[in-house]
Amino acid sequence: MTESTGTTVLTDPYSNIIGFKLPDVSAMVATVSHQHYDHNNLAGLKNKPLVIDKEGLYTLDGVDITGIKSFHDDEGGSLRGENIIFKFRMDGLDICHLGDIGEACTAELLEQILPIDILLIPIGGKYTINSEQAKEYVDRIMPEVVIPMHYKSKGLKMDIQKPDDFLDCFDEEEVEYCEDNVLEFSRDDLSDERTKVIMMERFKNE
């Protein structure tokens, strides 16, 4: 993510072991939701950014970052440990990256993370919440934009669900596909009329 001041933030850099090659990227800040190989490949980055992997409040060159403790499973972390949700305030927008959230959507959690304009949410199940649980998060958060992540796509070497069940929860006109894998947002672009789900084009029909 890049803020208008030029501050760049990278979330959960992944290892090539998952089947995708990490792009040749650098960032001023890298957030790590938890210490699993598919989320903490800092060595694969071009530079050495400021790393944030704990809960707390942080500010860097116009970007406010909030780390919120949650769990990677629905057993209080006893199965897969803790997960840090990161919320970013960039150019007047509240962007939330849920990491590998595995717990149900509760009133206590919502109180910590709301409001949210743009929500990045895992939908693949098994290691995270599944499509049904993800839809509950969306319904209760009511973001203007939802970007699904952590789901089965061509080339991915992880046994998780495809996005179909999650997308079936929405009307066809609520789902859009990004043709160039780059998204740009401003406050003026967003409307609170209904939630829009954006899928990256490379994963369409896979």
BELQUICOR-V478585 format. One record per pair of residues at least 12 apart in sequence whose C-alpha atoms are under 8 Angstrom apart, sorted by the first residue. I is the first residue (numbers start at 0). J is the second residue. If there is no record, write none. Layout:
I_J / I_J
This chain:
2_61 / 2_62 / 2_89 / 2_90 / 3_90 / 4_60 / 4_61 / 6_27 / 6_59 / 6_60 / 6_61 / 6_62 / 7_26 / 7_27 / 7_28 / 8_26 / 8_27 / 8_28 / 8_29 / 8_30 / 9_25 / 9_26 / 9_27 / 9_28 / 9_29 / 9_30 / 10_29 / 10_30 / 10_31 / 10_32 / 10_96 / 11_29 / 11_30 / 11_31 / 11_32 / 11_37 / 11_38 / 11_39 / 11_40 / 11_98 / 12_29 / 12_31 / 12_37 / 12_38 / 12_39 / 12_40 / 12_41 / 12_43 / 12_44 / 13_36 / 13_37 / 13_38 / 13_39 / 13_40 / 14_36 / 14_37 / 14_38 / 14_39 / 14_40 / 14_43 / 16_37 / 16_156 / 17_37 / 17_155 / 17_156 / 17_157 / 18_154 / 18_155 / 18_156 / 19_154 / 19_155 / 21_43 / 23_44 / 23_45 / 24_44 / 24_45 / 25_44 / 25_45 / 25_46 / 25_47 / 25_48 / 26_46 / 26_48 / 27_48 / 27_49 / 28_48 / 28_49 / 28_50 / 28_51 / 29_41 / 29_48 / 29_49 / 29_50 / 29_51 / 30_50 / 30_51 / 30_52 / 30_85 / 31_50 / 31_51 / 31_52 / 31_83 / 32_52 / 32_53 / 32_82 / 32_83 / 32_84 / 32_85 / 32_98 / 32_99 / 33_52 / 33_81 / 33_82 / 33_83 / 33_98 / 33_99 / 52_66 / 52_83 / 53_66 / 53_67 / 53_68 / 53_83 / 54_66 / 54_67 / 54_68 / 54_83 / 55_67 / 61_89 / 62_87 / 62_88 / 62_89 / 63_87 / 63_88 / 63_89 / 64_85 / 64_86 / 64_87 / 64_88 / 65_85 / 65_86 / 65_87 / 66_83 / 66_84 / 66_85 / 66_86 / 67_83 / 67_84 / 67_85 / 67_86 / 67_111 / 67_112 / 68_81 / 68_82 / 68_83 / 68_84 / 69_81 / 69_82 / 69_83 / 69_84 / 69_100 / 69_102 / 70_82 / 70_83 / 70_100 / 70_101 / 70_102 / 71_99 / 71_100 / 71_101 / 71_102 / 71_126 / 71_127 / 72_100 / 72_101 / 72_102 / 72_126 / 72_127 / 73_101 / 73_102 / 73_103 / 74_102 / 75_102 / 82_98 / 82_99 / 82_100 / 83_97 / 83_98 / 84_96 / 84_97 / 84_98 / 84_100 / 85_97 / 85_98 / 86_112 / 90_185 / 90_186 / 91_186 / 92_115 / 92_116 / 92_117 / 92_185 / 92_186 / 93_114 / 93_115 / 93_116 / 93_117 / 94_115 / 94_116 / 94_117 / 94_118 / 94_119 / 95_112 / 95_115 / 95_116 / 95_117 / 95_118 / 95_119 / 96_118 / 96_119 / 96_120 / 97_118 / 97_119 / 97_120 / 97_121 / 98_120 / 98_121 / 99_121 / 99_126 / 99_127 / 99_128 / 100_121 / 100_127 / 100_128 / 101_126 / 101_127 / 101_128 / 102_127 / 102_128 / 103_128 / 103_132 / 104_132 / 104_135 / 104_136 / 109_140 / 113_140 / 114_140 / 115_140 / 115_141 / 115_142 / 115_143 / 116_142 / 116_143 / 116_144 / 117_142 / 117_143 / 117_144 / 117_145 / 117_146 / 118_142 / 118_144 / 118_145 / 118_146 / 119_145 / 119_146 / 119_147 / 119_148 / 120_133 / 120_145 / 120_146 / 120_147 / 120_148 / 120_149 / 121_133 / 121_147 / 121_148 / 121_149 / 121_150 / 122_147 / 122_148 / 122_149 / 122_150 / 122_160 / 122_162 / 122_165 / 123_148 / 123_149 / 123_150 / 123_151 / 123_159 / 123_160 / 123_161 / 123_162 / 124_150 / 124_159 / 124_160 / 125_158 / 125_159 / 126_159 / 129_160 / 130_162 / 130_164 / 130_165 / 131_164 / 131_165 / 133_165 / 134_165 / 134_168 / 141_194 / 142_194 / 143_189 / 143_190 / 143_191 / 143_193 / 143_194 / 143_195 / 144_194 / 144_195 / 144_196 / 144_197 / 145_194 / 145_195 / 145_196 / 145_197 / 146_196 / 146_197 / 146_198 / 147_162 / 147_196 / 147_197 / 147_198 / 150_162 / 152_202 / 152_205 / 153_202 / 153_205 / 161_205 / 173_193 / 173_194 / 173_195 / 173_196 / 174_195 / 174_196 / 174_197 / 174_198 / 175_195 / 175_196 / 175_197 / 175_198 / 176_197 / 176_198 / 176_199 / 176_200 / 176_203 / 177_197 / 177_198 / 177_199 / 177_200 / 178_199 / 178_200 / 178_201 / 179_199 / 179_200 / 180_199 / 180_200 / 180_201
